[in-house]
Amino acid sequence: MLEIRELTRRFGDNTAVDHVSFEVPAGQMTGFVGANGAGKTTTMRMVMGVLGINEGEVLWQGSPITRLDRRTFGYMPEERGLYPKQPILDQLVYVAQLKGMGRVEARAQVQELLERFGLGGRTKDHLEKLSLGNQQRVQIIASVLPKPVALILDEPFSGLDPIAVDSMVDLLREYTRDGIPVLFSSHQLDLVERLCDRLVVLANGRRVAAGTVTELRDAGVPRFRLVLGGDAGWVRDQSGLDVLDLDGTTALVEVRDDGAEQQLIAEATRRGSVHEFVRVRPALSEIYREATA
Amino acid sequence: MSTADKTTTKSNGSSEAPWLLVTRREVVSRITDKSFLLGTVFMVVLIAGFIGFTAWQEERTDKVTLGATPDSVAMATVIEESAPDVDDSVEVSVVELDDETAAEAALLDDEVDAWLHPVEGGWELTSESSEQDSLTDVVSTVVRQQVLTDNAAGVGSTVQELEAGSDVSTAFLRGDAERAAVAEVVGFVFVFLFYFAALVFGMQLASSVIEEKQSRIVEIIAAAIPLRHLLAGKVLGNTALAVIQLLVYLVVGLVGISFTSYKSYLPALSGPTAWFIGFFLAGFVALACLWAVAGSLASRTEDLQATSTPLTMLMLAMFFGGLSLDGRGQVIASFIPPVSAVVMPKRILAGGVEWWEPLVALGLLAAFAAVTVWVGEKLYRRALLQTGGRVTLRQAWSAAE
């Protein structure tokens, strides 16, 4: 498990990351969301040791993270790029060797990953000769070399076509299945909702929400939608509720006092037929908007 | 050490030192670069061509035809006979012409290169439009000799008697004139080679630093290895390339010289050349670290112009200082790094340097290199991961890591 504790980074007077804490549990995908400038990239760079930490610490498997630990992490920086004028096989082998792999072993693994991403026949091509999507694939391979023990990916899906997104998702799932913690940032909330086990929301350098997707959606005041056989106007007179929306036979309410929803359903059945009574959980995008507002 | 490393790598897959990997990548990616190879080949051809041309120029005999009208045939014949004694690269053959008109026609038709004829109070050598340098020298020397002899005989004396005691010969306390000239030329070549290599490889080093910074691959590298290793690998790689290229040029140059009449100077050149390589190495390492800093201060290739200005100025100062300094200034500069990297080898070439002087200068230069490596490493590490615009030296120095 990767733990981030009270991590803080200042640039002059500006506090980019302000006492941020969260966890990236083993075998889970943790989505890192927040507006531009919220501090996601700065946090990830501190985790990777690329940027100094002013306060706080990063723990890996319970103890402060070391350079050697980080060497075994997979990392994809935000504005990515490798060497444009070098054959892709050569530079991926170079990256793998920098991360401590032997040459022969590195070649074998790189070759295997290139095959997997459909680039097996282009090993001698210079990076700049590949299409943007293929360059992105090469970048992904660079970040998962050698078999990483954790993955820190800054916007791994940006610029990928749907097919590349799917193969990236498959790849990430493979790693979480092996018990590897994955932290990735993204602006694509639908994708985050689909993929993530957990979510960390950052706004202005502070953590404003964190938890599993269900936890986050269940948090906050419960809302219910009621659809009746007849007019729903009487709902306004019920105590302990706030009516958010009323439209003919349909009412959307927010429960202020515990148990008020039970009184509401009892009153509704007394008055006539009830077509629908359902808990409404906010979409991730709504939570995100509220948290970062 | 490297062979041991290789065997372990092959047998059990253990990793190599990071700086060595970086060095290898720098060298391999450069050496397989077409523009680098073409540039090197071009330089080699240039050097070989220059030496070849010089040698040919020297060996070649100038064959000239001298036209003579009846009044000058006697004198022209004397010139034809004594030309080899005056200048062994000039061979004169006499063409007899009937009169002035025939002479002018022959000149215009390029049948003769020049026409010698007596005028009032002396002789005139007429040519079509351009001066015949080597011929003029030969003709005036021989004519002067001949006239002097005649005049001396007229007053009952000899040339030897008249000229007695008028000889001025030159002597040098250190070395001799030709050696000084050779030293001057080779010294220029040393200064130029250093300037050229430091500028070309320095720029290359700086732009490869920017390439890594701009593409953020440096973040991947920084997460994997200490940045000190990255810097060391880049500096070593470029130094190795620069020294290899220098050796190629020097070998081509020295081998070329051995085919010319200057080959007698080769033994005298080998010592200074060895010193030059030593000074080149220390000077290059010192500057390479500064170039890396210049690269790390920039965020985009366009910034390099600005961040490298102090360095390009320094290179120019070294170039012109190396060429123009003499006397006491040269002696002082030969100890001051980094200028000493070019000035001391020049002094060694010129001769008259005490044995301890190059050692002290090299020691000072190495110490200077150690300082730039230390300072450079700090600045590089701090500036490299700062993004968004140019970083000033002050910002880099005071930046937290």
Interface residues (C-beta under 8 A of the other chain):
Chain A: R45 M48 G49 V50 L51 G52 N54 R67 R70 R71 F73 Y75 P77 E78 E79 R80 G81 L82 Y83 P84 K85 Q86 Y94 V95 Q97 L98 K99 G100 M101 G102 R103 V104 E105 A142 S143
Chain B: T9 K10 N12 G13 S14 S15 E16 P18 L21 V22 R25 S29 E211 Q214 S215 R216 I217 E219 I220 I221 A222 A223 A224 I225 P226 L385 A400 E401
